[in-house]
Amino acid sequence: MSRNDLARATAVLAAAVLQTVAGALGGSGALGEPVGDVARSYPNPLLPAGGAFMIWNLIYLAVLALAVWQLLPSQRGEPLHRRTGWWIAAVGVLNAVWVVLFSADQVAAAQIVIVLLLVALAAAWRNAAAEPASGRAARWLFWGPLTLYTGWVAVATVVGALTTAAAATGDGAGTVAAVIALGATAIVLIAVVAKAKGVTMFAAAAIWALAWIAASAETPVAVFASLSAALVAVALLVRLLQARGRADAVLG
């Protein structure tokens, strides 16, 4: 364990706290307009029903748990954290920046940031996948938070793209555009579930997001969102059945 390990682990915790505080302030309107009000001000057929955003509470708590765990002296020097820590710290900072920008109605800039956030999450996931399985603690305290976060942000990035288009043009995306976006999203999600490591919570977050889109959308967008959620669930079930005793491939 080195001084660099302590600096990295401390940065991860600081970023986790930062994004949690920013999320609370952004949701309440303390930073400008409440995030939900900004999102609803631009017509978007994929905007999930309000209950969907409760997942942020779970994500923030899960990442805080990850941050505290990786700061323990026994964990700081672990290769898993060395390969992923700075990416996870970047995730927290980017999330806070996104909240500030979106609350200020800087929708286009916020969309760029959420794309960078998804890239950082994917990079952390890719680097973690290069490490051997690390046991039950890593499964629940690392893979669970990371992949849950990634699954939600993957869908949120697509929803945000339609919001950004509405903000730029003054017109909401039509049904055709929404269905095409859902189809492309479902293809990517299923591909990840079929091949990546630690996909259970990723799939769960994606299904949650798609189900809440279906709950608020008009038919046929609701039908396509429901179908997309069902296909992701089937892909996860197939992966679980294929894994059979190799749970690490699916759970992390």
N, C-alpha and C positions, 0 to 999 in steps of 0.2 A: 504494500500500500504506500502511495506517495502523496506529496502535498497536492499534486495535480488531481489525484483521486478525490481528495477532500473538497477542492475547489469545484470540481465538476458536480459532485453529489450535492453540495450546497447550492449550486446554481439550479439544479433540478428542483430542489425544494422551494427555492425562492420563486422560480417560474410557476410552480404549481400553486403557490399561495397567490401570486400575482393574477393568474387567470381566474382563480376562484373569486377574488375580490372584484375584479373587472366584470365578471359575469353577473355578480350580485348587483353591482352598481348599474350596469347596462340594462339589466332587466327591470330595475326600479325606476329608471329614467334619471338617475342622478348625474349621468354623464351627458345628457341631452334628451333626445326623445327615447322612450323605452324601445328596446330592440324589436319587440313584437309589433309595436305601432308602426315603426318604419317598414317592417316587412309587409304588413297589411295595407300599407298605403300604395303599393304597386301591385296591380292585378297579376296574379300568378296561379294558374290552375293546379300547380303542384305543391302549393304551400300547405304543410300539414296542419291538422287541427291543433288547437292550443295545447292539448294534453301531451303531444309528442315531445315538447320541449322540457318536460320533467326529466328526461334522460340526462340533461346537463347536470342535474344534481348528483346523479350516480357517477357520471364521468368525472366530475370534479373531486368527489370523495375518493373514487378509485385511484385517480392520479395522485392525490395527496397521500394515500396509503402506499403507493409505489414509491413516492419521493421519500417518505420517512424510512421505508424498508431499505432502499438503496443507500441511505445515509448511514446505516448501522456500520460499525467498524468491521464486522465480519463480511459485509457486502461491498464496501467501497472499491476494493481492488478486483472484484470479480470481472472476468472478461466480458460478460453480458452487459454490464453497466458501462464499462469502458467503451464498448462499441456503440452504445445507444444513448448514453447520458446527454451528450451535448445536443443531439437531435431532439430528445424529449424536452430539454430546457428551451430549445428554439420553439417547440410546439406551444409551450405555455406563453412565451412572449408574443408569438404570432396571434394566438387566440385573444390575448388582451388587446393587441393592436386592432384586430378585427372588430372587437366590441366597441372600442373608441370610435373607429371610423364609421361603423354602421349606425351608431347612436347619433353621430353628427350628420347622418344622411349622405355620407360619402360612399354611395353604393358601389360604384365602379372600382374605387380603390380598395374597398372591403373585399370585393370579389377576387381581386389579385392576391390579397393577403390570404384568403381562405384556400386558394389554389396552392400557395406556398405552404400553408399549414398541412394540407393533404400530402404534399411532397415530403415534408419533414416526417410525418407519421409513417409514410411508406418507406422512407429511408431507414428509420428506426426499426421497422418490422423486418426489412431486408437484412439489416446487420444482425438483428437478433436471431434470425433463422439460420445464420451461419454458425451459431454456437450450438453445442450439444444440449440435449434436454437437461434442465437444471433442477428438476424435482417439483414437488407439489407447491412449495412456497412461490417459486417463479411462475408456476401456472396461474395461481390466483392473484399474485401481487404484481406481476409484470405482464404476462400475456393477456390476462383478462382486461386490465385497464387499457393497454395499448390497442388491442384489436377492437374492443368496444368503441373506443374513441374513433378509430379509423373507419369502422363501418358507418357510424353516424355521419362523420364529416364527408365520407364518399357521396352519400345521398344529398347532404346539405349543400355540397358544392354545385350539384346539378340544379337544385332548387334555387340557389343563389344566382346561377347563370340566367335563369328566366326572370328573376327579380331585376337583375342588372339590365337585361334587355328591355324590360318594361320601363325602368327608370330612364334609359337612354332614348327610347322612342316615344314614350308616352302612351304606348298601347301594350296591353297584356298579351302574352303568348296565347295562340289559339290552341284548340284541341289537338290538331294534327301535330303541332310542334311539341306539345306536352307528351303525346303518345310516343313520338319518335325519341324524345329524351328518355322516357321511361324504358323503352325497348333497348336503347344503347346502354343505359345504366344497368338493366337486368343482365345483359350479356357480360358486362365487365364483372359484376358482382358474382355471377355464377362461375366465371372463369377463376376468380380468386378463391372461391370456396372449394372449387375442384382441385386446386393445385397448391395453395399456400399452406404454411404451417400455422397452427393455432387459430383456426377459422371459426370456432364455435361462437365466440362473443361477437366477432365481426358479423357473422350471419344474423345473429340475434338483433344487433343494432340496426342492420339494414332492413330486416323484416319489420321491426318496430316502426321505422321511418316510413316505409312503404304502406304499412297498414294505416297509419295516421293520415297519410296522403289520401288513401282510399276513403277514409272516414269523412273527409271534408270536400272531396272533389265531386264534380258532377259526372254522371255516366256519359261517355264511356271511359273517361280518365280513371274513374274509380275502378272500373272493371280491369283495366290494364295494370293499375297499381296493385290490385288484389292478385292478379295473375302473376305479376312480377314477384310479389312476396311469396306466393305459393311455390314458384319455381326455385327461388333461393332456398326455401325450406326443404324442398325435395333434393336439391343438390347437397345440402348439408346432411340429410338423412342418408343419401347414397354414400357420401364420404365416410360417415360414421360406420356404416355397415361394411364398407371396404376395409376400414382401419382394423376392425375386430379387436383386438388386444393391443394394437399400436396406438393407444390413445394420445401419445405425445404428438403425433402427426396432425391431430385435429384440435387438441386442446392447448397445445403449447408445451 
